[in-house]
Amino acid sequence: MKNYRRNGIAAKLFYEGKVAEAVSLIVERKRKKKSEAYTSLYKQDIQKIETVTAYLNDHYAYTIPLERLAKIACMGTTKLKTTFKQFHGCTVTEYIQQRRMGQAEHLLSDTDFPIGQIAETVGYTSASRFAELFRKSTGLLPGEYRKMAKRK
């Protein structure tokens, strides 16, 4: 590629093709790494993480100590954190936040609840903290998100 010295459309297509090839190699490598990490888990550990995940899905709005999740999984906290991240590709805290934000998006677009009430419903004691995390997650403040959702 370094020695290629053409101009015009042929050069443009050549370089675009090389960039696409590089991107596809990166994506494939990432995908292979993820599947290897997942398959390296024991079946019993996968079942335990699925149990913890079900618990988190039902209780995401509450404060959940890591120790409680470790008891549910019958694992130490370090093993739980490591296994959870291998399985989901994110930490327990990130998972809970994603779950909360997903529910918040639903409530913002499908209800007229005040933003403070939605923040409380999904597990935040402070509406400002909720707004900050919501903006980080979606790129929009909750009020902006609601306006956009209502337009659709």
N, C-alpha and C positions, 0 to 999 in steps of 0.2 A: 504494500500500500504506500509505503514511504517513497518508492521509486516511480510511482504512477504519475505521469506528467501530461495528462490530457486536459483539454478545455471543453467548455460547452456542456450540452445535455448528457453526453456519455460520461463525462467526469462526475457530474452531479449524481447521476444514477449509480455510478460505481461507488462513490462515497456514501450515499444513502444506503446502498445495499450492505456495505461493510458495517455501518452503524447499526442497522437492523440485525445483522448477524451477531454483533457483539451483545446487543440487548437480549436477543433470544438465548445466547449462551449464559448470560447472567441469570435470566429468569429460570432457565432449566436447572442450573446449578442450585439456585435457592429452593426450587420445588423439590429437587432430589434430597437436599439436606433436610428439609422439613419432613419428608416421608421417612427418611432414615431415622430421624429423631423419634418420630411417632412409633415406628416399628421396633425401636430398641426398648420400648417400655414393656414390662411384663403385663400379661392379660389381667392379672389380679390388680395391679396398680392402675390400669386403665379403668377398671370397674370402680375402684375407689375414687378416682378423680371424677368419674361420671356421677357418682353419688354426691360428692362435694359440689359439683356443678349444679345438680338439681336443687340442692339445698340453697345455693347462692341465688338461683333463679327465683326461688320462692321467698327469700329473705333479703334481697338486695337493698331494701329500703332501711334496714336496721344496721346498727353497728355490730359487726361480727368479728370477734377476736380470732386471730389466727390459731390460737390454741384450741378453740372450739372446732374449727375446721379440721385441725390435726386429729382431734378425738374422733370426729365423724369418719375420717379416712383411716383411722388406726395407723397413723404414721407420725413420725417426728415432724416438727415444723420445717426443718431444713429440707427433708425429703419431699414434703408436701409442696413447698415452694418450687423446688427443682422439677418435680414431676408435673406439676400443674403448668409450669411454663413450657415444658417440652410438649405437653399435650395440646395446650391452647395457643401457644406462641405469644403469651402475654402473662403478666403477673396477676395474682389474685386481685390486687387493688385495681389494676387496669381493667380487668374483667368486670368487676363490680361497677366501675365508672361507665364502661360501655353499656352495660345493662341499664343503669340509671338513665343515661342519656337517651337510649332508645325508647324507654318508657316516657321520658320527658318530651321527646319529639312527638310521640303519639298523643300525649295529653295536650300539648300546645296546639296541635293541628285539629284535634277532634273534640275539644271541650272549650268552654269559656272560663275555666277556673283561673283565678288570679295567679300570676307567676309565683308569688310567695307561697301559695298553697301547693302548687305543683312542685316547687323546690322541696317543701316539707314532705309531700307524698312520696317522692322518689328517694328521700333519705338525707336531705341537707337541712341543717338547722339555720343556715344563713342564706337568704335569697341572693345576696351579693356574691357569695362563694359559688353558689349554683350558677349564676349568670357568667361568672369568670370561667368556670369549667365548661359550661355549655358553649361559650364562644370559642374556647380552645378546641373543643370537639368538632363543632360545626362551622366555625368561622363567622357565626352570627350570634347576636344577643337573642335571648328568648323572645322578646317582643318583635324583633325583626323576623325571626323564624316564623312566628305565628302569622304575621302579616303576609309573608310569602306563601305559607301553607293555605291561608284562606283565599288567596287569589286563584289558586289552582282548581 
